[in-house]
Amino acid sequence: MAGPLQRLVAELARLPGIGPKTAARLAHHLLRVSADQARELAAAILEVKEKLFHCSVCNAITAIDPCEICSDPRRDRTRICVVEEPFNIQPLERTGEYHGLYHVLLGALSPQRGIGPEELAVEGLFARLDGVEEVVLATNPNVEGEATALYLARRLAGRVPRLTRLAFGMPVGGDIEYTDEVTLGRSLAGRQEIG
């Protein structure tokens, strides 16, 4: 493989969910597109890096600070839904079932990968609890998500009147990002008390 192509494959393979074969397919596809299309892709990547950042309140990805959800006076400020990643917010929003605020942890506990509570945006959540009546734990139903939910449940016990977890209409081992709106809506509607 030529040097530039090899470099492109290596860079693409660093993306989450992209293995060496998929990276090679993507690189070969990019070789076939016009120079203008390649520039558009590069410009879109640079624009995201230059114009978007994490909300100073909830850690969602935004172009304004605080983000649109945190700034919206119509949102229920007595509820905070805790998610692992910024991309978990949109599927929950599409359900139309939840109208509170969010807090993004920017990951999940994973001792195997060296991710402990210190690597997550947990303290920012605790700083936001004044006046909050319910915290909804919407971490993924996998080992890391469960560990994170249990950790947060222990830390939040007695600090909020109501602590809930999404009901499990979602498949175990699945990600919120890939769950359909109906299932997520049922999960939100059927959330259960913790502790």
BALOBA-1460 file (C-alpha; in Angstrom, 3 decimals):
// residues 195
<rec num="1" residu="m" x="0.000" y="0.000" z="0.000"/>
<rec num="2" residu="a" x="1.295" y="3.488" z="-0.840"/>
<rec num="3" residu="g" x="2.386" y="5.648" z="2.114"/>
<rec num="4" residu="p" x="-0.516" y="8.159" z="2.038"/>
<rec num="5" residu="l" x="-3.075" y="5.388" z="1.612"/>
<rec num="6" residu="q" x="-1.514" y="3.389" z="4.429"/>
<rec num="7" residu="r" x="-1.638" y="6.475" z="6.668"/>
<rec num="8" residu="l" x="-5.310" y="7.078" z="5.810"/>
<rec num="9" residu="v" x="-6.188" y="3.442" z="6.593"/>
<rec num="10" residu="a" x="-4.329" y="3.684" z="9.908"/>
<rec num="11" residu="e" x="-6.137" y="6.916" z="10.853"/>
<rec num="12" residu="l" x="-9.562" y="5.547" z="9.897"/>
<rec num="13" residu="a" x="-8.898" y="2.347" z="11.871"/>
<rec num="14" residu="r" x="-8.440" y="4.486" z="15.006"/>
<rec num="15" residu="l" x="-12.125" y="5.462" z="14.854"/>
<rec num="16" residu="p" x="-14.460" y="3.525" z="17.179"/>
<rec num="17" residu="g" x="-16.097" y="0.535" z="15.519"/>
<rec num="18" residu="i" x="-13.812" y="0.678" z="12.476"/>
<rec num="19" residu="g" x="-11.559" y="-2.307" z="12.020"/>
<rec num="20" residu="p" x="-8.704" y="-2.648" z="9.527"/>
<rec num="21" residu="k" x="-10.901" y="-4.082" z="6.739"/>
<rec num="22" residu="t" x="-13.554" y="-1.382" z="7.049"/>
<rec num="23" residu="a" x="-10.819" y="1.266" z="7.234"/>
<rec num="24" residu="a" x="-9.308" y="-0.059" z="4.012"/>
<rec num="25" residu="r" x="-12.748" y="-0.029" z="2.297"/>
<rec num="26" residu="l" x="-13.369" y="3.552" z="3.419"/>
<rec num="27" residu="a" x="-9.909" y="4.647" z="2.271"/>
<rec num="28" residu="h" x="-10.419" y="3.074" z="-1.150"/>
<rec num="29" residu="h" x="-13.819" y="4.744" z="-1.395"/>
<rec num="30" residu="l" x="-12.223" y="8.104" z="-0.603"/>
<rec num="31" residu="l" x="-9.739" y="7.505" z="-3.416"/>
<rec num="32" residu="r" x="-12.666" y="7.241" z="-5.849"/>
<rec num="33" residu="v" x="-14.487" y="10.435" z="-4.787"/>
<rec num="34" residu="s" x="-13.718" y="13.765" z="-6.396"/>
<rec num="35" residu="a" x="-11.199" y="16.131" z="-4.840"/>
<rec num="36" residu="d" x="-14.109" y="18.496" z="-4.061"/>
<rec num="37" residu="q" x="-15.963" y="15.764" z="-2.149"/>
<rec num="38" residu="a" x="-12.790" y="14.924" z="-0.211"/>
<rec num="39" residu="r" x="-12.318" y="18.603" z="0.644"/>
<rec num="40" residu="e" x="-15.952" y="18.818" z="1.814"/>
<rec num="41" residu="l" x="-15.399" y="15.858" z="4.136"/>
<rec num="42" residu="a" x="-12.176" y="17.369" z="5.478"/>
<rec num="43" residu="a" x="-13.891" y="20.747" z="5.938"/>
<rec num="44" residu="a" x="-16.790" y="19.132" z="7.823"/>
<rec num="45" residu="i" x="-14.351" y="17.397" z="10.185"/>
<rec num="46" residu="l" x="-12.446" y="20.649" z="10.793"/>
<rec num="47" residu="e" x="-15.671" y="22.610" z="11.312"/>
<rec num="48" residu="v" x="-16.816" y="20.157" z="13.989"/>
<rec num="49" residu="k" x="-13.458" y="20.481" z="15.750"/>
<rec num="50" residu="e" x="-13.453" y="24.292" z="15.526"/>
<rec num="51" residu="k" x="-17.093" y="25.125" z="16.317"/>
<rec num="52" residu="l" x="-18.375" y="22.444" z="18.684"/>
<rec num="53" residu="f" x="-17.495" y="21.832" z="22.317"/>
<rec num="54" residu="h" x="-18.983" y="20.362" z="25.500"/>
<rec num="55" residu="c" x="-21.645" y="22.350" z="27.345"/>
<rec num="56" residu="s" x="-20.206" y="23.745" z="30.585"/>
<rec num="57" residu="v" x="-23.308" y="22.569" z="32.469"/>
<rec num="58" residu="c" x="-24.252" y="19.121" z="31.122"/>
<rec num="59" residu="n" x="-21.346" y="18.106" z="28.801"/>
<rec num="60" residu="a" x="-23.587" y="17.744" z="25.724"/>
<rec num="61" residu="i" x="-22.000" y="18.702" z="22.415"/>
<rec num="62" residu="t" x="-22.993" y="22.220" z="21.471"/>
<rec num="63" residu="a" x="-22.087" y="25.359" z="19.544"/>
<rec num="64" residu="i" x="-23.501" y="27.637" z="22.292"/>
<rec num="65" residu="d" x="-22.858" y="27.627" z="26.031"/>
<rec num="66" residu="p" x="-24.904" y="26.606" z="27.855"/>
<rec num="67" residu="c" x="-26.479" y="24.265" z="25.311"/>
<rec num="68" residu="e" x="-30.025" y="24.616" z="23.958"/>
<rec num="69" residu="i" x="-31.459" y="22.087" z="26.424"/>
<rec num="70" residu="c" x="-29.812" y="23.664" z="29.477"/>
<rec num="71" residu="s" x="-30.932" y="27.135" z="28.267"/>
<rec num="72" residu="d" x="-34.540" y="26.133" z="27.546"/>
<rec num="73" residu="p" x="-36.817" y="27.555" z="30.292"/>
<rec num="74" residu="r" x="-39.535" y="25.034" z="29.338"/>
<rec num="75" residu="r" x="-37.417" y="22.079" z="30.498"/>
<rec num="76" residu="d" x="-38.282" y="20.428" z="33.834"/>
<rec num="77" residu="r" x="-35.373" y="21.476" z="36.042"/>
<rec num="78" residu="t" x="-36.358" y="19.055" z="38.790"/>
<rec num="79" residu="r" x="-35.224" y="16.058" z="36.711"/>
<rec num="80" residu="i" x="-31.800" y="15.104" z="35.394"/>
<rec num="81" residu="c" x="-31.271" y="12.155" z="33.086"/>
<rec num="82" residu="v" x="-27.720" y="10.787" z="33.274"/>
<rec num="83" residu="v" x="-26.274" y="9.319" z="30.070"/>
<rec num="84" residu="e" x="-22.849" y="7.995" z="29.157"/>
<rec num="85" residu="e" x="-22.168" y="9.915" z="25.933"/>
<rec num="86" residu="p" x="-23.516" y="13.051" z="24.202"/>
<rec num="87" residu="f" x="-24.950" y="10.964" z="21.345"/>
<rec num="88" residu="n" x="-27.248" y="9.205" z="23.860"/>
<rec num="89" residu="i" x="-29.336" y="12.385" z="24.269"/>
<rec num="90" residu="q" x="-30.948" y="12.507" z="20.808"/>
<rec num="91" residu="p" x="-32.570" y="9.043" z="20.927"/>
<rec num="92" residu="l" x="-34.092" y="9.923" z="24.309"/>
<rec num="93" residu="e" x="-35.291" y="13.291" z="22.975"/>
<rec num="94" residu="r" x="-36.924" y="11.628" z="19.968"/>
<rec num="95" residu="t" x="-39.208" y="9.632" z="22.284"/>
<rec num="96" residu="g" x="-41.001" y="12.822" z="23.356"/>
<rec num="97" residu="e" x="-41.370" y="11.225" z="26.808"/>
<rec num="98" residu="y" x="-38.693" y="13.102" z="28.724"/>
<rec num="99" residu="h" x="-38.661" y="16.878" z="29.262"/>
<rec num="100" residu="g" x="-36.037" y="17.327" z="31.955"/>
<rec num="101" residu="l" x="-32.348" y="18.131" z="31.809"/>
<rec num="102" residu="y" x="-29.399" y="15.853" z="31.035"/>
<rec num="103" residu="h" x="-25.969" y="15.155" z="32.408"/>
<rec num="104" residu="v" x="-23.361" y="13.433" z="30.230"/>
<rec num="105" residu="l" x="-20.721" y="11.392" z="32.055"/>
<rec num="106" residu="l" x="-18.423" y="11.245" z="29.016"/>
<rec num="107" residu="g" x="-17.944" y="7.504" z="29.451"/>
<rec num="108" residu="a" x="-18.708" y="4.575" z="31.734"/>
<rec num="109" residu="l" x="-16.775" y="2.778" z="34.447"/>
<rec num="110" residu="s" x="-14.460" y="0.169" z="32.992"/>
<rec num="111" residu="p" x="-11.625" y="-1.045" z="35.237"/>
<rec num="112" residu="q" x="-10.309" y="-3.194" z="32.378"/>
<rec num="113" residu="r" x="-9.755" y="-0.056" z="30.292"/>
<rec num="114" residu="g" x="-8.538" y="1.980" z="33.254"/>
<rec num="115" residu="i" x="-11.674" y="4.136" z="33.471"/>
<rec num="116" residu="g" x="-12.585" y="4.851" z="37.078"/>
<rec num="117" residu="p" x="-14.909" y="7.442" z="38.626"/>
<rec num="118" residu="e" x="-12.179" y="10.105" z="38.356"/>
<rec num="119" residu="e" x="-12.257" y="9.845" z="34.551"/>
<rec num="120" residu="l" x="-16.007" y="10.506" z="34.391"/>
<rec num="121" residu="a" x="-17.842" y="13.832" z="34.764"/>
<rec num="122" residu="v" x="-19.463" y="12.723" z="38.020"/>
<rec num="123" residu="e" x="-18.664" y="15.699" z="40.252"/>
<rec num="124" residu="g" x="-20.461" y="18.044" z="37.851"/>
<rec num="125" residu="l" x="-23.617" y="15.985" z="38.380"/>
<rec num="126" residu="f" x="-23.376" y="16.258" z="42.172"/>
<rec num="127" residu="a" x="-22.942" y="20.028" z="41.868"/>
<rec num="128" residu="r" x="-26.297" y="20.231" z="40.032"/>
<rec num="129" residu="l" x="-28.500" y="18.407" z="42.564"/>
<rec num="130" residu="d" x="-29.947" y="21.457" z="44.351"/>
<rec num="131" residu="g" x="-33.712" y="21.444" z="43.686"/>
<rec num="132" residu="v" x="-33.566" y="18.165" z="41.744"/>
<rec num="133" residu="e" x="-36.361" y="15.735" z="42.639"/>
<rec num="134" residu="e" x="-35.400" y="12.844" z="40.348"/>
<rec num="135" residu="v" x="-32.242" y="11.522" z="38.759"/>
<rec num="136" residu="v" x="-32.844" y="9.038" z="35.934"/>
<rec num="137" residu="l" x="-29.909" y="6.697" z="35.318"/>
<rec num="138" residu="a" x="-29.899" y="6.016" z="31.579"/>
<rec num="139" residu="t" x="-26.601" y="4.193" z="31.227"/>
<rec num="140" residu="n" x="-26.324" y="1.370" z="28.715"/>
<rec num="141" residu="p" x="-27.562" y="-2.096" z="29.779"/>
<rec num="142" residu="n" x="-24.128" y="-3.712" z="29.582"/>
<rec num="143" residu="v" x="-21.463" y="-4.518" z="32.173"/>
<rec num="144" residu="e" x="-19.923" y="-1.026" z="32.122"/>
<rec num="145" residu="g" x="-23.303" y="0.731" z="32.160"/>
<rec num="146" residu="e" x="-24.548" y="-1.412" z="35.035"/>
<rec num="147" residu="a" x="-21.366" y="-0.794" z="37.043"/>
<rec num="148" residu="t" x="-21.729" y="2.940" z="36.426"/>
<rec num="149" residu="a" x="-25.410" y="2.924" z="37.453"/>
<rec num="150" residu="l" x="-24.627" y="1.013" z="40.664"/>
<rec num="151" residu="y" x="-21.780" y="3.391" z="41.513"/>
<rec num="152" residu="l" x="-24.005" y="6.430" z="40.936"/>
<rec num="153" residu="a" x="-26.884" y="4.866" z="42.884"/>
<rec num="154" residu="r" x="-24.617" y="4.437" z="45.915"/>
<rec num="155" residu="r" x="-23.277" y="7.995" z="45.625"/>
<rec num="156" residu="l" x="-26.734" y="9.533" z="45.069"/>
<rec num="157" residu="a" x="-28.538" y="7.604" z="47.826"/>
<rec num="158" residu="g" x="-30.116" y="10.113" z="50.191"/>
<rec num="159" residu="r" x="-29.099" y="13.096" z="48.032"/>
<rec num="160" residu="v" x="-32.189" y="13.119" z="45.780"/>
<rec num="161" residu="p" x="-35.781" y="12.203" z="46.653"/>
<rec num="162" residu="r" x="-36.173" y="9.852" z="43.685"/>
<rec num="163" residu="l" x="-33.540" y="7.805" z="41.875"/>
<rec num="164" residu="t" x="-34.690" y="5.771" z="38.877"/>
<rec num="165" residu="r" x="-33.181" y="3.563" z="36.189"/>
<rec num="166" residu="l" x="-34.538" y="3.071" z="32.682"/>
<rec num="167" residu="a" x="-36.829" y="0.073" z="32.491"/>
<rec num="168" residu="f" x="-35.334" y="-2.757" z="30.530"/>
<rec num="169" residu="g" x="-37.237" y="-2.802" z="27.305"/>
<rec num="170" residu="m" x="-33.781" y="-2.302" z="25.851"/>
<rec num="171" residu="p" x="-31.698" y="-5.343" z="24.949"/>
<rec num="172" residu="v" x="-28.933" y="-6.289" z="27.360"/>
<rec num="173" residu="g" x="-25.598" y="-5.573" z="25.752"/>
<rec num="174" residu="g" x="-27.189" y="-2.988" z="23.458"/>
<rec num="175" residu="d" x="-26.521" y="0.739" z="23.255"/>
<rec num="176" residu="i" x="-29.035" y="3.547" z="23.668"/>
<rec num="177" residu="e" x="-27.739" y="4.988" z="20.394"/>
<rec num="178" residu="y" x="-29.114" y="2.002" z="18.426"/>
<rec num="179" residu="t" x="-32.398" y="1.515" z="20.303"/>
<rec num="180" residu="d" x="-35.607" y="2.529" z="18.513"/>
<rec num="181" residu="e" x="-37.821" y="5.338" z="19.839"/>
<rec num="182" residu="v" x="-40.718" y="3.064" z="20.881"/>
<rec num="183" residu="t" x="-38.478" y="0.871" z="23.026"/>
<rec num="184" residu="l" x="-36.750" y="3.912" z="24.530"/>
<rec num="185" residu="g" x="-40.118" y="5.558" z="25.206"/>
<rec num="186" residu="r" x="-41.317" y="2.455" z="27.059"/>
<rec num="187" residu="s" x="-38.053" y="2.308" z="28.951"/>
<rec num="188" residu="l" x="-38.468" y="5.910" z="30.087"/>
<rec num="189" residu="a" x="-42.140" y="5.475" z="30.972"/>
<rec num="190" residu="g" x="-41.428" y="2.261" z="32.937"/>
<rec num="191" residu="r" x="-38.349" y="3.445" z="34.820"/>
<rec num="192" residu="q" x="-38.067" y="2.049" z="38.335"/>
<rec num="193" residu="e" x="-36.977" y="3.338" z="41.721"/>
<rec num="194" residu="i" x="-33.469" y="2.445" z="42.832"/>
<rec num="195" residu="g" x="-32.678" y="2.065" z="46.508"/>
